[in-house]
Amino acid sequence: MSDILKQELALPKVVDRATYQTELDALRVREKAHTREGDAIAAARRRLPMVEVDAAIPLVGESGPLTLLDAFEGRRLLIAYYFMWHKGKPSAEQCEGCTWFTSQVRELSPFHARDVTYATFAQGPFEESLRYRGFMGWKMPWYSAQDSLDMLLAGRRIGMMHLICYLRQGAKVFETYWTWMRGVEAMDNCYRLLDLTVYGRQELWEDSPTGWPQRWEGKHRMRTNGRPTSQWPRLGAGYSDDMGTSSC
């Protein structure tokens, strides 16, 4: 049993059903306002200008060299997640945040139905990072952008998680939106669901009542027993995490 389950945790006050519903109704007003503001921000995002990107920027994929244009797979839109990579490091030392978010991208057919391709652009060597995709059991298109990051990120910080959206117009490619760091939570459903629970994410930065469990801090909030949390089920299923490095 984990330490958190052994603790006597602080609890919300107990009230009758009518009082509970009254307070929930008051919160619902704020939730609906938040949803409407999110819709308004998305509408503004759709009205952003765009910047042309060289469609011939090279990538490496499972069939060898290809271009940014090829990564669209013939669709009009492309969402690319730029996966941080620690070259030559074992799987346990790879990015816990990128692993956390990428593990939640599974079914791609809703994207395809809307003429959108989703792909991962690893910021490291192709063969090494592809072994990690295999270990994690991921199926999304996977490319190495290692040699083209200066062109693709255009002054943005290399080695950080980025989410970038592109539009294809014939043989031309345009960048229409990008975000990074907490903006990448757009990929996440675990945090969104945890935010609905009484104890939230249980992270130290959260505004929680006194006595609420808050044990997750910094990079460790996405790690369990020294590994990115999402790796443990793969090991349990018998997947090898041999990254082909001498330190594994």
Number of C-alpha atoms within 10 A of each C-alpha: 5 6 6 11 8 8 9 9 12 12 12 10 6 8 9 7 8 9 11 12 12 11 10 11 12 10 11 12 10 11 12 11 11 12 11 12 12 12 12 12 12 11 11 10 12 11 10 9 10 13 11 13 18 15 16 14 17 21 24 22 19 13 6 9 12 16 16 22 24 16 25 22 15 14 18 17 25 25 21 23 26 28 27 22 21 15 14 18 16 18 25 18 15 20 20 23 22 20 21 20 20 20 17 14 16 11 10 14 12 10 14 14 10 11 15 22 25 22 20 20 27 26 25 23 18 21 16 20 26 20 17 20 19 14 19 22 14 16 13 16 16 24 29 26 26 21 15 15 23 13 14 20 14 11 9 13 12 16 16 15 22 23 21 18 18 25 23 18 11 9 10 13 23 18 18 18 17 16 15 17 11 9 12 18 17 12 16 15 13 13 12 13 11 13 13 10 9 12 19 18 22 19 18 14 11 11 11 16 11 9 10 17 19 18 12 15 13 10 11 17 17 20 22 13 9 10 17 23 18 19 22 17 11 15 13 9 8 10 15 15 18 15 20 14 12 9 10 13
